[in-house]
Amino acid sequence: MNQPSPAIVAQAAVRRLPRLALLLFCLAYLLPGFFGRAPWKNDDVAAFGVMSGMAQGQMSWWEPQILGRALETPALLPYWLGAWSIQALPFLSAETASRLPFLALLALTLVGTWYAAYQLARQPQAQPVSFAFGGEASPTDYARTLADAALLALIACLGLAQLSHETTPALAGLACAAWLAYSSARLVAGDARQRRNAALMWVLATWGMAFSGTPMLAAALGLGHLGLLMLLARQASPTQADRAENAPPSTGLVIGLTFSTVAAAWTGLTVVGVDPFGRYWGPPDSLADWQSLARLLAWFTWPAWPLALWTLWRWRRQLRSPHVALPLWSVIAPLVSSTLQNGNERALLAALPGLACLAAFALPTLKRSVSALIDWFALLFFTSCAAVIWVIWLAMMTGTPAKPAANVARLAPGFEPSFSFVLLVPALLATAAWVWLLAWRVGRHRAALWKSLVLPAAGSTLCWLLLMTLWLPLLDHGRSYGPMAHRMAQALKEDKGCVLVHGLTQGQIVALQHHGGLALQRLSTSANGCNALVVSPQALTGLSQHVSLADWDFDQAVPRLNDRKETLLIYRRNDESSEP
């Protein structure tokens, strides 16, 4: 028997969010970060190096390597997309061309999350209470409103901003996870044609995740959703099962999707070469690690996680209903994966679409005082963040206030700020839009369920846009290896055609090749007369196993800004050493 719904929603509360405003909102979040910046460390620049190498024919498309070593983040599909884009758009810079497919993947993530929430909200168990004299929200308007809210909740998540704008396999996995969530929601109810389309999307999503470096997560999500679908089918009442639109998926379809999911996971582990116990493997083994994981979860998923917990509490009698069970598993599987990888934030990224869907179902049950608290917190927090960004930008441009300007000079030595009208205009427009939105939100207007998430999503978008405009030169200087690579190129200008490296990360290697124009060779495989050697301090202890230290003299240390952990050491072959 169906439990009574905790949602009491009138038709006036499902007022449509203007489509043009929603589209402009999404564009303001999508575009900043994909254009005009250098590749950032570490995974972003390493992925760019793979895509550029593929496009130029310098490495295999099936077994990509960086200086003869397997990739630290094994995947194929994301690198293929970037390489194809570079080849198809030769009139653009390689950096810009490689990011266009990832811009499309982020857009697909937003669309997939919207449709997943829409299908879940259409389920009979998710509908609000019917009023005695009518006036309750219509199913279509109610579903559309919650889908808008889920989209806003996803954009508001603080952890999404940076990782979703980098050209890494994690973004491809995120897009596939969003569409897998939609496919599972669509398989719960629908006619034969709709289920065929959902099954096709399911296959594409699971295979896409497998070829994006997360085959085990694809198996966990896919098989878990299939198990839930079978469980939900058994719980369907006879009156529901008799209706074609609510008939459970056939056994043959479930078996076929199970076989496809297992095959995708096996292919990812064998053909793609993904190690199920990858470089991050290892659950937290100390109290400090667990505390670090808790902090990551708290800020990475804010503000969706408090709303998701409220959903689980208010809808606790419907935990076996599709609109709660399916997105809950979409959160649990990536959360477990991230925990088993010692708090890997990129693994946690795939949990955000399901978390956003859960957060949306909290809105029909929120009290007005809680909604006001969310608004005031978002107003104060994001206004303060935007003010700090503007103050520091003014300090960089004018030297006033003096203390922020001194902090920038201390933390980013060598950075020379420059004024850009092109970057200033969107920052001014976004700030003006934020002020208008605050005035609208505190004014009198008709109630709408999505109103509680407008300020958090808009504030997150505002701060991200300001960072990617006003602070873009500073972030490029601080987060990329460009300045370090240029200094290395200057120091090695006489030997740039042959430089040995030892102990460098793949991101550092790509940066020295791309930004510095250095021809690098690994020390372990190439000791062919190069007169320069670049070593990381962490690899000094094992250096004597590869070369005779008497043949090399220390030349200089090149730090990345003031970070001693990323200092690179330059050695030169002395005159007394013999040729290898």
C-alpha positions in Angstrom: 0.0 0.0 0.0 1.3 3.4 -0.9 2.2 5.6 2.1 0.8 9.2 2.2 2.9 11.8 0.6 4.5 14.4 2.8 4.4 17.0 0.0 1.6 19.5 0.1 1.9 21.7 -2.9 -0.6 24.1 -4.5 -0.7 24.9 -8.2 0.6 28.4 -7.4 3.8 26.9 -6.0 4.8 25.3 -9.3 5.1 28.5 -11.2 7.3 28.0 -14.3 10.9 29.3 -14.1 11.3 31.4 -17.3 13.2 29.3 -19.8 15.2 32.2 -21.1 16.4 33.1 -17.6 17.3 29.5 -17.0 19.2 29.2 -20.3 21.2 32.4 -19.5 21.8 31.1 -16.0 23.2 27.9 -17.4 25.4 29.7 -20.0 26.8 31.9 -17.3 27.9 28.8 -15.4 29.0 26.8 -18.4 31.2 29.2 -20.4 33.6 30.7 -17.8 36.6 28.4 -17.3 36.6 26.8 -20.7 38.1 29.7 -22.6 41.1 31.9 -22.2 43.0 30.0 -19.5 46.1 27.8 -19.5 45.9 24.1 -18.5 46.0 23.8 -14.7 47.9 21.3 -12.7 47.9 18.3 -12.5 45.3 16.2 -14.1 44.1 19.0 -16.4 47.4 19.6 -18.1 48.3 15.9 -18.2 45.0 15.2 -20.0 45.7 18.0 -22.5 49.1 16.5 -23.2 47.5 13.1 -24.0 44.9 14.7 -26.3 47.5 16.9 -28.1 49.8 13.9 -28.5 47.0 11.8 -30.0 46.0 14.6 -32.4 49.6 15.0 -33.6 50.2 11.3 -34.0 52.8 11.2 -31.3 51.1 8.4 -29.2 48.8 5.4 -29.7 45.1 6.0 -29.5 44.6 2.6 -27.8 47.6 2.7 -25.5 48.4 6.3 -24.8 51.6 6.9 -22.8 53.6 9.9 -21.6 57.3 9.3 -22.1 56.8 5.6 -22.3 54.8 5.3 -19.1 51.1 4.4 -18.8 48.7 7.2 -17.9 48.1 7.9 -14.2 44.4 8.3 -15.1 43.7 5.5 -17.6 40.8 6.2 -20.0 40.1 6.4 -23.7 36.9 8.1 -24.6 37.6 11.6 -23.1 41.0 11.7 -24.7 39.6 10.6 -28.0 37.0 13.4 -27.9 39.6 16.1 -27.2 42.0 14.7 -29.9 39.2 14.6 -32.5 38.2 18.2 -31.6 41.8 19.4 -32.0 42.0 17.7 -35.4 38.6 19.0 -36.6 39.3 22.6 -35.5 42.8 23.4 -36.6 41.9 27.2 -36.8 41.6 27.2 -33.0 44.3 26.8 -30.4 44.8 23.2 -29.3 43.9 24.2 -25.7 40.6 25.8 -26.8 39.7 23.0 -29.2 40.3 20.3 -26.7 37.9 21.9 -24.2 34.9 22.1 -26.5 33.8 18.5 -26.1 34.1 18.9 -22.3 31.9 22.0 -22.5 29.3 19.8 -24.3 29.8 17.1 -21.6 29.0 19.6 -18.8 26.0 20.8 -20.7 24.8 17.2 -21.1 25.3 16.7 -17.3 22.9 19.6 -16.6 20.4 18.3 -19.1 20.6 14.8 -17.9 20.1 15.8 -14.3 17.0 17.9 -15.3 15.4 15.0 -17.1 16.3 12.5 -14.4 14.5 14.7 -11.8 11.6 15.3 -14.1 11.0 11.5 -14.6 11.4 10.8 -10.9 8.9 13.5 -10.0 6.4 12.1 -12.4 6.2 8.8 -10.4 2.8 8.3 -8.6 4.6 7.9 -5.2 6.3 11.3 -5.6 3.1 13.3 -6.3 1.8 15.8 -3.7 -1.3 15.2 -1.6 -4.6 15.7 -3.5 -6.8 18.5 -2.0 -10.4 17.8 -1.2 -11.7 20.6 -3.4 -8.9 20.6 -6.0 -6.1 23.2 -6.5 -3.2 20.8 -5.9 -0.2 21.0 -8.3 -0.6 19.3 -11.7 1.8 16.3 -12.2 3.5 17.9 -15.2 4.0 21.3 -13.6 5.1 19.7 -10.4 7.7 17.6 -12.1 9.0 20.5 -14.2 9.4 22.6 -11.1 11.3 19.9 -9.2 13.5 19.4 -12.3 14.3 23.1 -12.3 15.1 22.9 -8.6 17.4 19.8 -9.1 19.3 21.7 -11.8 19.7 24.7 -9.5 20.9 22.4 -6.7 23.5 20.8 -9.0 24.9 24.2 -10.1 24.9 25.3 -6.4 27.2 22.5 -5.3 30.6 24.0 -4.5 32.6 21.0 -5.6 31.2 21.0 -9.1 32.7 24.4 -10.3 36.4 23.7 -10.8 36.4 19.9 -11.6 33.5 20.3 -14.1 35.5 22.9 -16.1 38.7 20.8 -16.4 39.4 18.5 -19.4 39.7 15.3 -17.4 38.0 11.9 -17.6 36.1 12.7 -14.4 33.8 15.1 -16.4 33.0 12.4 -18.9 32.1 10.0 -16.1 29.9 12.7 -14.5 27.9 13.2 -17.7 27.5 9.4 -18.1 26.4 9.1 -14.5 23.7 11.8 -15.0 22.3 10.1 -18.1 22.4 6.7 -16.3 20.3 8.2 -13.6 17.8 9.4 -16.2 17.7 6.0 -17.9 16.9 4.2 -14.7 14.2 6.7 -13.9 12.7 6.3 -17.4 12.8 2.5 -17.2 10.5 2.6 -14.2 7.5 3.7 -16.3 7.0 4.2 -19.9 5.8 2.5 -23.1 7.8 0.1 -25.2 9.4 2.8 -27.4 10.4 5.0 -24.5 11.9 2.0 -22.7 13.9 1.1 -25.8 15.3 4.6 -25.9 16.1 4.5 -22.2 17.8 1.1 -22.6 19.9 2.5 -25.4 20.9 5.5 -23.3 21.7 3.0 -20.4 24.1 1.1 -22.7 25.8 4.3 -23.9 26.1 5.6 -20.3 27.6 2.5 -18.8 30.0 1.9 -21.7 30.9 5.6 -21.6 31.8 5.4 -17.9 33.8 2.2 -18.6 35.8 4.0 -21.3 36.2 7.0 -19.1 38.2 5.2 -16.4 35.5 4.2 -14.0 34.3 0.7 -15.0 33.8 -0.5 -11.4 31.6 2.5 -10.6 29.7 1.8 -13.8 29.1 -1.7 -12.7 28.1 -0.7 -9.2 25.6 2.0 -10.4 24.2 -0.1 -13.3 23.7 -3.4 -11.4 22.5 -1.5 -8.3 19.8 0.3 -10.4 18.8 -2.9 -12.1 18.4 -4.6 -8.7 16.2 -1.7 -7.6 14.1 -1.8 -10.7 13.3 -5.5 -10.1 12.5 -4.8 -6.5 10.3 -1.9 -7.4 8.5 -4.0 -10.1 7.6 -6.6 -7.4 6.2 -3.9 -5.2 4.0 -2.4 -7.9 0.3 -2.7 -7.1 -1.9 -4.6 -9.6 -3.7 -1.5 -10.6 -0.4 0.1 -11.5 1.0 -3.0 -13.3 -2.2 -3.2 -15.4 -1.5 0.2 -16.9 1.0 0.2 -19.8 2.7 3.4 -18.7 3.5 1.8 -15.3 4.2 -1.8 -16.3 7.6 -3.1 -14.9 10.4 -3.6 -17.3 10.5 -7.1 -18.9 12.8 -9.8 -17.6 14.5 -10.0 -21.0 15.3 -6.3 -20.9 16.8 -6.5 -17.5 18.9 -9.5 -18.4 20.2 -7.7 -21.5 21.1 -4.6 -19.6 22.8 -6.7 -16.9 24.9 -8.4 -19.6 25.8 -5.1 -21.2 26.8 -3.5 -17.9 29.1 -6.5 -16.9 30.6 -6.5 -20.4 31.3 -2.7 -20.2 33.0 -3.1 -16.8 35.1 -6.1 -18.1 36.1 -4.0 -21.1 37.2 -1.1 -19.0 39.3 -3.3 -16.8 41.0 -5.2 -19.7 40.9 -3.2 -22.9 41.2 0.3 -21.3 43.6 -1.0 -18.7 42.0 0.4 -15.6 43.4 -0.8 -12.3 40.5 -1.5 -9.9 43.0 -0.6 -7.1 44.2 2.5 -8.8 46.7 5.1 -7.5 44.3 6.5 -5.0 43.3 3.2 -3.5 43.1 2.9 0.2 40.3 3.7 2.6 41.0 6.2 5.4 43.1 4.5 8.0 43.4 7.2 10.7 41.2 9.7 12.5 42.7 12.6 10.6 41.9 10.9 7.2 38.3 10.4 8.3 38.1 14.0 9.4 39.5 15.1 6.1 36.9 13.0 4.2 34.1 14.6 6.4 35.3 18.1 5.5 35.4 17.2 1.8 31.9 15.9 1.9 30.7 18.9 3.8 32.0 21.6 1.4 32.1 19.6 -1.8 28.3 18.8 -1.8 27.1 22.0 -0.1 24.2 23.0 -0.1 22.7 19.9 -1.6 23.6 17.5 1.3 21.5 19.1 4.1 18.5 19.1 1.7 19.1 15.5 0.7 19.2 14.4 4.3 15.9 16.3 4.9 14.4 14.4 1.9 15.4 11.1 3.4 13.8 12.0 6.7 10.5 13.5 5.4 10.1 10.8 2.7 11.3 8.0 5.0 8.1 6.1 4.5 8.8 6.1 0.7 12.4 4.9 0.8 11.4 2.1 -1.5 9.8 4.4 -4.0 11.6 5.2 -7.3 12.0 8.9 -6.6 14.0 8.2 -3.4 15.6 4.8 -3.9 17.1 5.4 -7.4 18.9 8.7 -6.7 19.9 7.5 -3.2 21.8 4.6 -4.9 23.3 7.1 -7.4 24.8 8.9 -4.3 25.8 5.8 -2.3 27.9 4.1 -5.0 30.2 7.1 -5.8 30.4 7.9 -2.1 31.7 4.4 -1.3 34.0 4.6 -4.3 35.4 8.0 -3.0 35.8 6.6 0.5 37.7 3.5 -0.7 40.0 5.8 -2.7 40.9 7.7 0.5 38.6 10.7 -0.2 39.2 11.1 -3.9 37.1 14.2 -4.9 37.0 13.2 -8.6 35.3 9.9 -7.7 32.8 11.9 -5.6 31.9 14.1 -8.5 29.5 11.4 -10.0 27.4 11.6 -6.8 26.2 15.1 -7.5 23.4 14.5 -10.0 21.7 12.0 -7.7 22.3 14.3 -4.7 20.7 17.2 -6.6 17.6 15.1 -7.4 17.3 14.1 -3.7 17.7 17.8 -2.7 14.9 18.8 -5.0 12.4 16.6 -3.2 13.1 18.4 0.0 11.5 21.6 -1.3 7.8 20.5 -1.1 8.3 19.7 2.6 10.3 22.7 3.7 8.9 25.2 6.1 8.9 28.9 5.2 11.4 29.7 8.1 13.9 27.1 6.7 13.5 28.5 3.2 14.2 32.0 4.6 17.3 30.7 6.4 18.7 29.3 3.2 18.1 32.6 1.4 19.8 34.6 4.2 22.8 32.3 4.4 23.3 32.4 0.6 22.9 36.1 0.5 25.5 36.7 3.2 28.0 34.0 2.1 28.1 34.7 -1.6 27.9 38.5 -1.3 30.9 38.3 1.1 32.8 36.1 -1.3 32.0 38.4 -4.3 33.1 41.4 -2.3 36.4 39.7 -1.4 37.1 38.9 -5.0 36.4 42.5 -6.1 38.5 44.0 -3.2 41.5 41.8 -4.1 41.1 42.6 -7.8 41.1 46.4 -7.0 44.2 45.8 -4.8 46.0 44.1 -7.7 45.0 46.9 -10.1 45.6 50.0 -7.9 47.7 48.8 -4.9 44.9 49.8 -2.5 44.1 48.3 0.0 47.7 47.7 0.6 47.5 44.5 2.7 45.7 42.4 0.0 48.1 43.7 -2.6 51.0 42.7 -0.5 49.5 39.3 0.1 49.2 38.7 -3.7 52.8 39.8 -4.3 53.9 37.4 -1.5 51.9 34.4 -2.7 52.4 34.9 -6.4 55.9 36.2 -6.9 56.6 37.4 -10.5 52.9 38.0 -11.2 52.3 41.3 -13.1 48.6 42.3 -13.1 47.2 43.8 -16.3 43.8 45.4 -16.9 41.4 43.7 -19.4 38.2 45.4 -20.4 37.0 42.1 -21.9 37.2 40.4 -18.6 35.8 43.3 -16.6 32.5 43.7 -18.5 31.1 40.2 -17.8 32.1 40.6 -14.1 30.2 43.9 -13.9 27.2 42.4 -15.6 27.2 39.4 -13.3 27.5 41.6 -10.2 24.6 43.8 -11.4 22.5 40.7 -12.0 23.2 39.5 -8.5 22.1 42.8 -7.0 18.9 42.6 -9.1 18.3 39.1 -8.0 18.7 40.0 -4.4 16.2 42.8 -4.8 13.8 40.4 -6.5 14.2 37.7 -3.9 13.4 40.0 -0.9 10.5 41.6 -2.8 7.0 40.5 -3.0 6.3 37.8 -5.6 4.3 34.6 -5.9 5.7 31.5 -4.1 7.6 28.9 -6.2 9.3 25.8 -5.0 12.5 26.5 -6.8 12.9 30.0 -5.2 14.9 28.5 -2.3 17.7 27.4 -4.6 17.9 30.4 -6.8 20.2 32.4 -4.5 22.6 29.5 -3.8 22.9 28.6 -7.5 23.2 32.2 -8.6 25.8 32.9 -5.9 27.9 29.9 -6.9 27.7 31.0 -10.5 28.5 34.6 -9.6 31.7 33.7 -7.7 32.8 31.2 -10.3 32.3 33.8 -13.1 34.2 36.5 -11.1 37.1 34.1 -10.5 37.2 33.2 -14.2 37.3 36.9 -15.2 38.8 39.2 -12.6 41.1 36.6 -11.2 41.8 34.6 -14.3 45.4 36.0 -14.9 46.2 35.4 -11.3 44.8 31.9 -11.2 46.7 31.1 -14.5 49.9 32.3 -12.8 49.2 30.3 -9.7 47.5 27.1 -10.8 49.4 26.4 -14.0 52.9 25.2 -14.6 53.4 27.9 -17.2 55.6 30.3 -15.2 57.8 27.4 -13.9 58.1 25.9 -17.4 59.1 29.3 -18.9 61.8 29.7 -16.2 63.0 26.1 -16.8 63.1 26.8 -20.6 65.2 29.9 -20.0 67.6 28.0 -17.7 67.9 25.1 -20.2 67.9 27.1 -23.4 71.2 25.7 -24.5 70.1 22.1 -23.9 66.4 22.3 -24.7 66.8 19.7 -27.4 67.8 17.0 -25.0 66.8 17.0 -21.3 66.7 14.0 -19.0 63.9 13.9 -16.4 63.5 11.8 -13.3 60.7 11.7 -10.7 58.5 14.2 -12.4 54.7 13.9 -12.5 53.0 13.5 -15.8 51.5 17.0 -15.4 55.0 18.5 -15.0 56.3 16.6 -18.0 53.5 17.8 -20.2 53.9 21.4 -19.0 57.7 21.4 -19.7 57.0 20.1 -23.2 54.0 22.3 -24.0 55.0 25.6 -22.2 58.7 25.3 -22.2 59.3 23.5 -25.6 61.7 21.1 -24.1 62.5 17.7 -25.6 62.4 15.4 -22.7 63.6 11.8 -22.2 63.3 9.6 -19.1 66.4 8.8 -17.3 65.6 5.2 -16.9 65.4 4.5 -20.6 67.6 7.2 -22.2 71.1 8.2 -21.1 72.2 9.2 -24.5 74.5 12.1 -24.0 72.1 14.7 -22.7 73.9 17.3 -20.7 70.9 18.4 -18.6 68.9 16.6 -16.0 65.8 17.7 -14.2 64.9 15.9 -10.9 62.2 16.3 -8.3 63.5 16.6 -4.8 61.4 13.5 -3.7 63.3 11.4 -6.3 66.8 12.3 -5.2 67.2 9.3 -2.9 66.9 6.9 -5.8 68.9 9.0 -8.3 72.2 7.1 -7.7 70.6 3.9 -9.0 70.4 5.4 -12.5 73.4 7.6 -12.8 76.8 8.2 -11.3 76.3 11.3 -9.1 80.0 12.2 -9.6 79.2 12.9 -13.2 76.6 15.6 -12.4 76.8 19.0 -10.8 73.9 20.8 -9.2 73.0 23.9 -11.2 69.9 25.5 -9.6 66.5 25.0 -8.1 63.3 26.3 -9.9 60.3 26.5 -7.5 56.7 26.8 -8.6 55.9 30.2 -6.9 56.7 29.8 -3.2 55.8 26.1 -3.1 58.9 24.1 -2.0 57.0 20.8 -2.6 57.0 21.4 -6.3 60.6 22.7 -6.8 62.5 21.1 -9.7 66.2 20.7 -9.5 68.5 21.2 -12.5 71.8 19.2 -12.8 74.4 19.5 -15.5 76.9 17.0 -16.7 80.4 18.0 -15.6 83.3 18.2 -17.9 85.1 15.3 -16.2 82.3 12.8 -16.9 82.7 10.4 -19.8 80.1 9.9 -22.5 77.6 7.1 -21.7 
